[in-house]
Amino acid sequence: QPRPAHVVSPQMFFGGGPKGEPVELEIKTFNGLKTAKGTAGAPLMKSMGSAGLIYGCKEGQCGSCEVKLDGRVVRTCVAKLPKKAAVKVDITQNKLLLSRKTSNFQ
């Protein structure tokens, strides 16, 4: 059954736009810059690939996957890529990764 015109789809509300538009990701990691490609409305976690993040609950509760997306703190397990041509992601401020980097445990 079709949705009324005034009801916003989850992709439009959370993802910033319809799926399909390409998004270029510039990811700042502890080992330098990495680039990746994604699609607007797609899960950020999947678009980032192997950037060195640790995923815990996958529900946005624990914070182990927190990054800065264009300066805003987001949890990649629940965030979607916005409808923009390019975004900057910084994982170097992730508290869990920072504590592991500065601890003597290896």
N, CA, C and O atoms as a GROMACS GRO file, in nm:
protein
  424
    1GLN      N    1   0.085  -0.117   0.000
    1GLN     CA    2   0.000   0.000   0.000
    1GLN      C    3   0.090   0.124   0.000
    1GLN      O    4   0.183   0.131   0.080
    2PRO      N    5   0.064   0.220  -0.087
    2PRO     CA    6   0.149   0.340  -0.096
    2PRO      C    7   0.139   0.426   0.030
    2PRO      O    8   0.035   0.432   0.096
    3ARG      N    9   0.249   0.491   0.060
    3ARG     CA   10   0.257   0.580   0.174
    3ARG      C   11   0.200   0.717   0.139
    3ARG      O   12   0.218   0.763   0.026
    4PRO      N   13   0.131   0.784   0.232
    4PRO     CA   14   0.084   0.920   0.205
    4PRO      C   15   0.202   1.012   0.174
    4PRO      O   16   0.313   0.989   0.222
    5ALA      N   17   0.180   1.116   0.095
    5ALA     CA   18   0.286   1.205   0.050
    5ALA      C   19   0.357   1.276   0.166
    5ALA      O   20   0.475   1.309   0.153
    6HIS      N   21   0.290   1.298   0.278
    6HIS     CA   22   0.352   1.372   0.388
    6HIS      C   23   0.439   1.284   0.478
    6HIS      O   24   0.508   1.337   0.565
    7VAL      N   25   0.439   1.152   0.458
    7VAL     CA   26   0.521   1.062   0.539
    7VAL      C   27   0.660   1.052   0.476
    7VAL      O   28   0.673   1.021   0.358
    8VAL      N   29   0.762   1.077   0.556
    8VAL     CA   30   0.900   1.075   0.509
    8VAL      C   31   0.956   0.935   0.527
    8VAL      O   32   0.940   0.874   0.633
    9SER      N   33   1.022   0.884   0.424
    9SER     CA   34   1.081   0.751   0.433
    9SER      C   35   1.201   0.754   0.527
    9SER      O   36   1.262   0.860   0.544
   10PRO      N   37   1.237   0.641   0.589
   10PRO     CA   38   1.353   0.637   0.677
   10PRO      C   39   1.482   0.680   0.606
   10PRO      O   40   1.566   0.745   0.667
   11GLN      N   41   1.498   0.645   0.477
   11GLN     CA   42   1.618   0.684   0.405
   11GLN      C   43   1.627   0.836   0.392
   11GLN      O   44   1.736   0.893   0.405
   12MET      N   45   1.516   0.901   0.366
   12MET     CA   46   1.518   1.046   0.352
   12MET      C   47   1.547   1.112   0.486
   12MET      O   48   1.618   1.212   0.491
   13PHE      N   49   1.493   1.057   0.595
   13PHE     CA   50   1.511   1.119   0.727
   13PHE      C   51   1.650   1.094   0.782
   13PHE      O   52   1.717   1.188   0.826
   14PHE      N   53   1.696   0.969   0.780
   14PHE     CA   54   1.824   0.935   0.841
   14PHE      C   55   1.940   0.945   0.744
   14PHE      O   56   2.052   0.978   0.786
   15GLY      N   57   1.918   0.918   0.618
   15GLY     CA   58   2.028   0.914   0.523
   15GLY      C   59   2.052   1.043   0.450
   15GLY      O   60   2.156   1.058   0.385
   16GLY      N   61   1.961   1.138   0.457
   16GLY     CA   62   1.981   1.266   0.391
   16GLY      C   63   1.942   1.266   0.246
   16GLY      O   64   1.950   1.371   0.182
   17GLY      N   65   1.900   1.157   0.191
   17GLY     CA   66   1.861   1.155   0.051
   17GLY      C   67   1.835   1.015   0.003
   17GLY      O   68   1.858   0.918   0.075
   18PRO      N   69   1.787   1.005  -0.118
   18PRO     CA   70   1.762   0.871  -0.173
   18PRO      C   71   1.894   0.798  -0.198
   18PRO      O   72   1.996   0.860  -0.225
   19LYS      N   73   1.890   0.666  -0.188
   19LYS     CA   74   2.010   0.588  -0.214
   19LYS      C   75   2.046   0.599  -0.362
   19LYS      O   76   1.959   0.615  -0.447
   20GLY      N   77   2.173   0.592  -0.389
   20GLY     CA   78   2.217   0.588  -0.526
   20GLY      C   79   2.318   0.695  -0.564
   20GLY      O   80   2.396   0.674  -0.657
   21GLU      N   81   2.319   0.808  -0.496
   21GLU     CA   82   2.413   0.915  -0.531
   21GLU      C   83   2.550   0.884  -0.471
   21GLU      O   84   2.559   0.851  -0.353
   22PRO      N   85   2.658   0.893  -0.550
   22PRO     CA   86   2.792   0.858  -0.500
   22PRO      C   87   2.843   0.959  -0.398
   22PRO      O   88   2.818   1.079  -0.408
   23VAL      N   89   2.916   0.907  -0.299
   23VAL     CA   90   2.977   0.989  -0.194
   23VAL      C   91   3.122   0.945  -0.181
   23VAL      O   92   3.150   0.826  -0.168
   24GLU      N   93   3.214   1.040  -0.186
   24GLU     CA   94   3.356   1.013  -0.168
   24GLU      C   95   3.390   1.033  -0.021
   24GLU      O   96   3.359   1.138   0.036
   25LEU      N   97   3.454   0.933   0.042
   25LEU     CA   98   3.492   0.942   0.182
   25LEU      C   99   3.642   0.963   0.193
   25LEU      O  100   3.720   0.892   0.130
   26GLU      N  101   3.683   1.061   0.274
   26GLU     CA  102   3.823   1.079   0.309
   26GLU      C  103   3.833   1.044   0.456
   26GLU      O  104   3.778   1.112   0.542
   27ILE      N  105   3.905   0.935   0.486
   27ILE     CA  106   3.909   0.882   0.622
   27ILE      C  107   4.047   0.905   0.682
   27ILE      O  108   4.147   0.857   0.629
   28LYS      N  109   4.052   0.978   0.793
   28LYS     CA  110   4.176   1.002   0.865
   28LYS      C  111   4.192   0.890   0.967
   28LYS      O  112   4.114   0.878   1.061
   29THR      N  113   4.294   0.807   0.948
   29THR     CA  114   4.321   0.695   1.037
   29THR      C  115   4.452   0.719   1.110
   29THR      O  116   4.520   0.818   1.084
   30PHE      N  117   4.488   0.630   1.202
   30PHE     CA  118   4.615   0.642   1.272
   30PHE      C  119   4.733   0.616   1.178
   30PHE      O  120   4.847   0.650   1.210
   31ASN      N  121   4.706   0.556   1.064
   31ASN     CA  122   4.812   0.525   0.967
   31ASN      C  123   4.807   0.617   0.845
   31ASN      O  124   4.864   0.584   0.741
   32GLY      N  125   4.741   0.731   0.857
   32GLY     CA  126   4.734   0.825   0.745
   32GLY      C  127   4.595   0.832   0.685
   32GLY      O  128   4.499   0.781   0.742
   33LEU      N  129   4.586   0.896   0.569
   33LEU     CA  130   4.457   0.913   0.502
   33LEU      C  131   4.423   0.794   0.415
   33LEU      O  132   4.510   0.731   0.354
   34LYS      N  133   4.296   0.764   0.410
   34LYS     CA  134   4.244   0.655   0.327
   34LYS      C  135   4.122   0.711   0.255
   34LYS      O  136   4.049   0.793   0.311
   35THR      N  137   4.098   0.668   0.134
   35THR     CA  138   3.977   0.710   0.064
   35THR      C  139   3.889   0.589   0.036
   35THR      O  140   3.938   0.477   0.021
   36ALA      N  141   3.761   0.615   0.030
   36ALA     CA  142   3.664   0.509   0.000
   36ALA      C  143   3.547   0.573  -0.074
   36ALA      O  144   3.531   0.695  -0.073
   37LYS      N  145   3.468   0.490  -0.137
   37LYS     CA  146   3.349   0.538  -0.206
   37LYS      C  147   3.227   0.473  -0.144
   37LYS      O  148   3.229   0.356  -0.107
   38GLY      N  149   3.120   0.551  -0.135
   38GLY     CA  150   2.997   0.500  -0.081
   38GLY      C  151   2.879   0.556  -0.159
   38GLY      O  152   2.895   0.618  -0.263
   39THR      N  153   2.761   0.531  -0.106
   39THR     CA  154   2.637   0.576  -0.169
   39THR      C  155   2.553   0.646  -0.064
   39THR      O  156   2.540   0.598   0.049
   40ALA      N  157   2.494   0.760  -0.101
   40ALA     CA  158   2.409   0.834  -0.008
   40ALA      C  159   2.300   0.743   0.047
   40ALA      O  160   2.234   0.671  -0.028
   41GLY      N  161   2.282   0.747   0.179
   41GLY     CA  162   2.181   0.665   0.244
   41GLY      C  163   2.230   0.528   0.286
   41GLY      O  164   2.161   0.457   0.358
   42ALA      N  165   2.350   0.490   0.241
   42ALA     CA  166   2.406   0.359   0.276
   42ALA      C  167   2.465   0.365   0.417
   42ALA      O  168   2.503   0.473   0.463
   43PRO      N  169   2.474   0.251   0.486
   43PRO     CA  170   2.535   0.250   0.620
   43PRO      C  171   2.680   0.296   0.615
   43PRO      O  172   2.758   0.248   0.532
   44LEU      N  173   2.716   0.387   0.704
   44LEU     CA  174   2.853   0.439   0.708
   44LEU      C  175   2.952   0.328   0.739
   44LEU      O  176   3.061   0.325   0.682
   45MET      N  177   2.916   0.237   0.830
   45MET     CA  178   3.005   0.129   0.870
   45MET      C  179   3.050   0.046   0.748
   45MET      O  180   3.168   0.014   0.735
   46LYS      N  181   2.958   0.013   0.661
   46LYS     CA  182   2.992  -0.068   0.543
   46LYS      C  183   3.073   0.012   0.442
   46LYS      O  184   3.160  -0.043   0.375
   47SER      N  185   3.046   0.140   0.431
   47SER     CA  186   3.116   0.224   0.333
   47SER      C  187   3.260   0.248   0.372
   47SER      O  188   3.344   0.269   0.284
   48MET      N  189   3.292   0.246   0.501
   48MET     CA  190   3.427   0.275   0.547
   48MET      C  191   3.523   0.159   0.525
   48MET      O  192   3.644   0.180   0.518
   49GLY      N  193   3.474   0.039   0.514
   49GLY     CA  194   3.561  -0.076   0.493
   49GLY      C  195   3.649  -0.103   0.613
   49GLY      O  196   3.604  -0.092   0.727
   50SER      N  197   3.772  -0.137   0.589
   50SER     CA  198   3.865  -0.172   0.699
   50SER      C  199   3.947  -0.050   0.738
   50SER      O  200   4.064  -0.039   0.702
   51ALA      N  201   3.885   0.041   0.812
   51ALA     CA  202   3.953   0.163   0.854
   51ALA      C  203   4.016   0.148   0.992
   51ALA      O  204   4.077   0.242   1.042
   52GLY      N  205   4.003   0.031   1.055
   52GLY     CA  206   4.064   0.009   1.185
   52GLY      C  207   3.969   0.026   1.302
   52GLY      O  208   4.013   0.023   1.417
   53LEU      N  209   3.841   0.045   1.275
   53LEU     CA  210   3.744   0.061   1.384
   53LEU      C  211   3.708  -0.073   1.446
   53LEU      O  212   3.722  -0.178   1.384
   54ILE      N  213   3.662  -0.066   1.569
   54ILE     CA  214   3.615  -0.184   1.641
   54ILE      C  215   3.464  -0.169   1.656
   54ILE      O  216   3.416  -0.065   1.699
   55TYR      N  217   3.391  -0.272   1.621
   55TYR     CA  218   3.245  -0.267   1.632
   55TYR      C  219   3.201  -0.355   1.746
   55TYR      O  220   3.235  -0.474   1.752
   56GLY      N  221   3.124  -0.296   1.837
   56GLY     CA  222   3.077  -0.369   1.954
   56GLY      C  223   2.934  -0.414   1.938
   56GLY      O  224   2.907  -0.523   1.887
   57CYS      N  225   2.842  -0.330   1.981
   57CYS     CA  226   2.701  -0.369   1.991
   57CYS      C  227   2.627  -0.366   1.857
   57CYS      O  228   2.527  -0.435   1.840
   58LYS      N  229   2.675  -0.286   1.762
   58LYS     CA  230   2.610  -0.266   1.631
   58LYS      C  231   2.469  -0.208   1.644
   58LYS      O  232   2.387  -0.222   1.554
   59GLU      N  233   2.442  -0.142   1.758
   59GLU     CA  234   2.310  -0.081   1.781
   59GLU      C  235   2.320   0.065   1.823
   59GLU      O  236   2.218   0.128   1.851
   60GLY      N  237   2.442   0.122   1.828
   60GLY     CA  238   2.459   0.260   1.864
   60GLY      C  239   2.463   0.287   2.014
   60GLY      O  240   2.453   0.402   2.055
   61GLN      N  241   2.478   0.184   2.095
   61GLN     CA  242   2.474   0.201   2.240
   61GLN      C  243   2.612   0.213   2.304
   61GLN      O  244   2.630   0.294   2.395
   62CYS      N  245   2.709   0.135   2.259
   62CYS     CA  246   2.836   0.125   2.333
   62CYS      C  247   2.936   0.235   2.298
   62CYS      O  248   3.020   0.269   2.382
   63GLY      N  249   2.932   0.290   2.179
   63GLY     CA  250   3.023   0.398   2.141
   63GLY      C  251   3.159   0.353   2.090
   63GLY      O  252   3.244   0.437   2.063
   64SER      N  253   3.180   0.224   2.074
   64SER     CA  254   3.312   0.177   2.029
   64SER      C  255   3.340   0.215   1.883
   64SER      O  256   3.456   0.210   1.840
   65CYS      N  257   3.239   0.252   1.808
   65CYS     CA  258   3.257   0.286   1.667
   65CYS      C  259   3.242   0.436   1.639
   65CYS      O  260   3.222   0.476   1.524
   66GLU      N  261   3.252   0.520   1.743
   66GLU     CA  262   3.235   0.664   1.725
   66GLU      C  263   3.346   0.723   1.638
   66GLU      O  264   3.464   0.691   1.654
   67VAL      N  265   3.306   0.810   1.547
   67VAL     CA  266   3.398   0.885   1.462
   67VAL      C  267   3.343   1.026   1.447
   67VAL      O  268   3.230   1.055   1.486
   68LYS      N  269   3.424   1.113   1.389
   68LYS     CA  270   3.376   1.245   1.352
   68LYS      C  271   3.347   1.244   1.204
   68LYS      O  272   3.435   1.215   1.122
   69LEU      N  273   3.224   1.274   1.168
   69LEU     CA  274   3.181   1.283   1.029
   69LEU      C  275   3.156   1.430   1.000
   69LEU      O  276   3.058   1.488   1.047
   70ASP      N  277   3.245   1.490   0.923
   70ASP     CA  278   3.240   1.635   0.895
   70ASP      C  279   3.230   1.716   1.024
   70ASP      O  280   3.156   1.813   1.031
   71GLY      N  281   3.306   1.675   1.127
   71GLY     CA  282   3.312   1.749   1.253
   71GLY      C  283   3.210   1.709   1.358
   71GLY      O  284   3.221   1.752   1.473
   72ARG      N  285   3.110   1.629   1.321
   72ARG     CA  286   3.007   1.584   1.417
   72ARG      C  287   3.036   1.442   1.460
   72ARG      O  288   3.070   1.358   1.378
   73VAL      N  289   3.021   1.415   1.589
   73VAL     CA  290   3.042   1.279   1.639
   73VAL      C  291   2.922   1.194   1.601
   73VAL      O  292   2.807   1.228   1.632
   74VAL      N  293   2.949   1.081   1.535
   74VAL     CA  294   2.843   0.986   1.498
   74VAL      C  295   2.891   0.845   1.531
   74VAL      O  296   3.011   0.821   1.546
   75ARG      N  297   2.798   0.756   1.543
   75ARG     CA  298   2.831   0.614   1.564
   75ARG      C  299   2.808   0.543   1.431
   75ARG      O  300   2.695   0.536   1.381
   76THR      N  301   2.916   0.491   1.375
   76THR     CA  302   2.911   0.439   1.239
   76THR      C  303   2.820   0.319   1.222
   76THR      O  304   2.776   0.290   1.110
   77CYS      N  305   2.790   0.248   1.330
   77CYS     CA  306   2.706   0.129   1.317
   77CYS      C  307   2.560   0.165   1.287
   77CYS      O  308   2.485   0.081   1.237
   78VAL      N  309   2.520   0.289   1.318
   78VAL     CA  310   2.381   0.329   1.292
   78VAL      C  311   2.370   0.449   1.198
   78VAL      O  312   2.261   0.479   1.150
   79ALA      N  313   2.482   0.517   1.169
   79ALA     CA  314   2.479   0.636   1.082
   79ALA      C  315   2.473   0.597   0.935
   79ALA      O  316   2.523   0.492   0.895
   80LYS      N  317   2.411   0.683   0.858
   80LYS     CA  318   2.403   0.666   0.712
   80LYS      C  319   2.486   0.776   0.646
   80LYS      O  320   2.507   0.882   0.704
   81LEU      N  321   2.532   0.749   0.526
   81LEU     CA  322   2.605   0.851   0.452
   81LEU      C  323   2.509   0.960   0.408
   81LEU      O  324   2.401   0.931   0.357
   82PRO      N  325   2.548   1.087   0.425
   82PRO     CA  326   2.462   1.197   0.384
   82PRO      C  327   2.464   1.216   0.233
   82PRO      O  328   2.549   1.162   0.163
   83LYS      N  329   2.370   1.294   0.186
   83LYS     CA  330   2.361   1.326   0.042
   83LYS      C  331   2.455   1.442   0.013
   83LYS      O  332   2.412   1.557   0.002
   84LYS      N  333   2.582   1.410   0.001
   84LYS     CA  334   2.688   1.507  -0.028
   84LYS      C  335   2.786   1.441  -0.124
   84LYS      O  336   2.795   1.319  -0.130
   85ALA      N  337   2.857   1.522  -0.199
   85ALA     CA  338   2.956   1.467  -0.292
   85ALA      C  339   3.075   1.406  -0.218
   85ALA      O  340   3.131   1.306  -0.262
   86ALA      N  341   3.114   1.468  -0.105
   86ALA     CA  342   3.230   1.420  -0.030
   86ALA      C  343   3.211   1.447   0.119
   86ALA      O  344   3.148   1.546   0.157
   87VAL      N  345   3.265   1.358   0.201
   87VAL     CA  346   3.262   1.374   0.347
   87VAL      C  347   3.399   1.340   0.403
   87VAL      O  348   3.476   1.265   0.342
   88LYS      N  349   3.428   1.398   0.521
   88LYS     CA  350   3.553   1.367   0.591
   88LYS      C  351   3.519   1.291   0.718
   88LYS      O  352   3.432   1.332   0.795
   89VAL      N  353   3.588   1.181   0.738
   89VAL     CA  354   3.569   1.096   0.856
   89VAL      C  355   3.701   1.091   0.931
   89VAL      O  356   3.806   1.066   0.871
   90ASP      N  357   3.696   1.113   1.063
   90ASP     CA  358   3.816   1.111   1.146
   90ASP      C  359   3.797   1.006   1.255
   90ASP      O  360   3.713   1.021   1.343
   91ILE      N  361   3.877   0.898   1.248
   91ILE     CA  362   3.866   0.795   1.352
   91ILE      C  363   3.970   0.814   1.462
   91ILE      O  364   3.970   0.739   1.560
   92THR      N  365   4.059   0.913   1.448
   92THR     CA  366   4.169   0.928   1.543
   92THR      C  367   4.124   0.983   1.678
   92THR      O  368   4.205   0.987   1.771
   93GLN      N  369   3.999   1.026   1.691
   93GLN     CA  370   3.949   1.074   1.819
   93GLN      C  371   3.865   0.969   1.892
   93GLN      O  372   3.808   0.998   1.997
   94ASN      N  373   3.856   0.848   1.837
   94ASN     CA  374   3.781   0.739   1.899
   94ASN      C  375   3.847   0.703   2.032
   94ASN      O  376   3.964   0.664   2.035
   95LYS      N  377   3.773   0.715   2.142
   95LYS     CA  378   3.830   0.697   2.276
   95LYS      C  379   3.883   0.556   2.299
   95LYS      O  380   3.987   0.540   2.364
   96LEU      N  381   3.815   0.456   2.248
   96LEU     CA  382   3.860   0.318   2.266
   96LEU      C  383   3.991   0.295   2.194
   96LEU      O  384   4.083   0.235   2.249
   97LEU      N  385   4.000   0.342   2.070
   97LEU     CA  386   4.124   0.324   1.994
   97LEU      C  387   4.238   0.405   2.054
   97LEU      O  388   4.352   0.358   2.057
   98LEU      N  389   4.209   0.525   2.102
   98LEU     CA  390   4.313   0.607   2.166
   98LEU      C  391   4.367   0.539   2.291
   98LEU      O  392   4.488   0.539   2.315
   99SER      N  393   4.278   0.479   2.372
   99SER     CA  394   4.324   0.413   2.494
   99SER      C  395   4.410   0.292   2.461
   99SER      O  396   4.506   0.263   2.532
  100ARG      N  397   4.376   0.221   2.357
  100ARG     CA  398   4.458   0.106   2.317
  100ARG      C  399   4.592   0.150   2.261
  100ARG      O  400   4.693   0.082   2.280
  101LYS      N  401   4.593   0.262   2.194
  101LYS     CA  402   4.716   0.313   2.134
  101LYS      C  403   4.814   0.362   2.242
  101LYS      O  404   4.935   0.348   2.226
  102THR      N  405   4.762   0.418   2.351
  102THR     CA  406   4.848   0.474   2.455
  102THR      C  407   4.875   0.378   2.570
  102THR      O  408   4.958   0.408   2.656
  103SER      N  409   4.807   0.263   2.574
  103SER     CA  410   4.829   0.170   2.685
  103SER      C  411   4.950   0.080   2.655
  103SER      O  412   4.999   0.077   2.542
  104ASN      N  413   4.995   0.009   2.756
  104ASN     CA  414   5.108  -0.084   2.739
  104ASN      C  415   5.059  -0.221   2.694
  104ASN      O  416   5.140  -0.308   2.659
  105PHE      N  417   4.926  -0.242   2.693
  105PHE     CA  418   4.873  -0.371   2.646
  105PHE      C  419   4.883  -0.376   2.494
  105PHE      O  420   4.845  -0.281   2.426
  106GLN      N  421   4.932  -0.482   2.442
  106GLN     CA  422   4.938  -0.500   2.297
  106GLN      C  423   4.885  -0.635   2.260
  106GLN      O  424   4.881  -0.669   2.141
   0.00000   0.00000   0.00000
